[in-house]
Each structure stands twice: as structure tokens, then as C-alpha cells.
Amino acid sequence: MPGLGGIYNTKNLSLYNYAGLNPIIYVDPNGEDQFLYFWKPESTSSGAGHVAQGIGTQQNQVMYESNPTTSSPKAPIATPFKQTGSMQEVVGNAHNQNRPDLILQLKTSADQDKATIGKLEGFFAKNKDWKVFSTNCADMCRLGLSTTDYNFGSSPIISSPVELAQDLFENNPEAVKRGDIKTISGDWKAFREGTGSVRGVIEKTGKNVGESVKEKAQDLLHKVVE
């Protein structure tokens, strides 16, 4: 477990030393977490960014992603929609072949993980088409996160990966401080201020949030139709 020294602490080799004999401080009921894999707009062919959600451990997890088969506002969801294996394996088999620009690890419980898998399996059973306004990758992840205690916010018009990362960090400062939400790879501040974010548009154009969201939505639709 994190914070206990792993295999380098000989006490951890004992079968009778769960949580360093201090389970009130160190609790890890299932040894699993949830992972969010983000690709910035510049790293995707659509220019809209991408996010996928994994449940399990870095060594063994199932990763879900909602991806369109064609560049249009509505298209069949690409299959397979889930991958299983280590973090390296699921990322290597993701539809976007570029390495994720940001990887977050979220501490969750066994019940939350089970509920998240149920939500995501239901998402793909119900939705056969990827839709830019309702069943895109960020919509899928927000549904999966609805089983957790984290405030993942909401995004008007179009839910985007950049706003999802931004909302998680800005709406859950205590969880970030505790390390319940932590960065495994990348820099979330650089990611949230990228060219595809509302924040980035505001800083570059000086427009208000409403105008920026509308502009971002129109730009996204233009790109996916091309």
C-alpha cells in the first residue's frame, strides 16, 4: 500500500500485518482505484481531445472508452469499447494511439468500482451511437464518476475532456490535497489551460464563459464534420 514502503518494508511480508497493524489510518478494502486517461485536443485527429476510464489496478484493470467510427456529430461507437490488462496494455490498445497527456488516479471503494462498471456497461448496452452532445467520451466518464463521492461538475452544451479534468481538480481541493485524486503522468494545470479548454479560449480572446463555450462547441462541430 502507498505510504507503507511496499516490499522494501520487511513488515509488509508478514501475512498478519495488514495495513501496518493500523487499519484506521491505512485502509484499502479492494486494492483497486479508478483511472482517467486524457488526451489533449492537439493529440487527437478530431481536435476535440479524448478521455477514457479505467477501473482496477495499475497491474490489472478494465478500461472503457466511447469513440466514434467516423468524424461526424453522430456515428456508431467504435469497438471494442473496453480493454483489459495492465495500465500499459490498455493504453497501448486504446483507439488513440498517442500516449495520454494526463493520467489521474482516483481513490474509490469496492462498491463504487462495482457500481461504476455497472454504469459503463449499461451505457454501452443502451447507446450504440457516439453523439457529440450526449454520448461522447466525457459524457461516458461523467456517468462512470457519478458512483463516486467526487464532484465532477457539469459542462453546458458539450462535455469535454479538458473541462472534466478542470472540474475534478477545482471542485475537489481536499481530495487533491489528501492524494485521493493524484496525477500519475502529465501536468493537469498545463492540460486544463490547453487550446481546447474554455479557460484557454478566455485567456486568448478575453470573451466571457458563455461566449467561449458557444465558440468552442461551434468549433468542435466544424472539426468533426470536416
Protein Blocks (a to p, Z undefined) as FASTA:
>chain_A
ZZilpjmlmklmpmklgghipaklmccfkopacddddddfklpfnlnopadddeddfkbc
cddddddfbdcfbdcddddfbdcddfklmmmmpmblbdcfbdcdddddfklmmmmmmmmm
mmmmmpmbdcfklmcmklmmmmmmmmmmbdebjaehiacfklmmmmmmmmmmmlmmnoma
ccfbdjfklmmmmmkbmklmmmmnopafklmmmmmmmmmmmmmmZZ
